[in-house]
Amino acid sequence: MPREKVVKNRVHLDLDASGGLRDPLATRREWVDAETDRLVPGRGGPGCVP
């Protein structure tokens, strides 16, 4: 008898938080990190799963 397929709950969101390619990569990275910190409080702390 075949085993049941294990399904993982995952969501992929394709968001444009960097403002586009007109700005340097380092600047865009700062914007993305700031927006991530705003949307995901406590990111990177204990218990955080990368």
N, C-alpha and C positions, 0 to 999 in steps of 0.2 A: 504494500500500500504506500503510495507516495506521501512524503511529509508535506505538511502545510507550508505555504510560502510565508516567510517572515517579512512583514512590511514595516518599514520605519517611517514614522511621521516626520516629514521634512517639508519645509517651505522655503522656496527661493524667491527672494524679492530683488528685482533689478531696479535699483533706485539711482537717480542722478543727483547726488548730494555734493558733487565736486565742483559744479559750475561749468563744466566743459573743458575743452583742451586749450583754451586761450591763456590760461594761467599756468605757472610752473608747477611741476609735480609736487614739490615740497609744500607749496601753498595749498594745493588741492587736498593733499593728505591731511594737513592741519584742519581744513574745513570738514572733511569726512570724519576725522576723529572727534571733533567737537560735536558734530551732529549725532554721532553714535553715542557719545557720553550723555547727550541730552535725552536721547530716546531709550537708552538702556542704562539706567542708574546702577552704579556698583559694578560696571563692566570691569573684568580683570581682577576682581577680588577673590577671596576664598570661595571655593565651590563653583567657580566659573568654569564652564566647559567650552574650550575653544572650538 
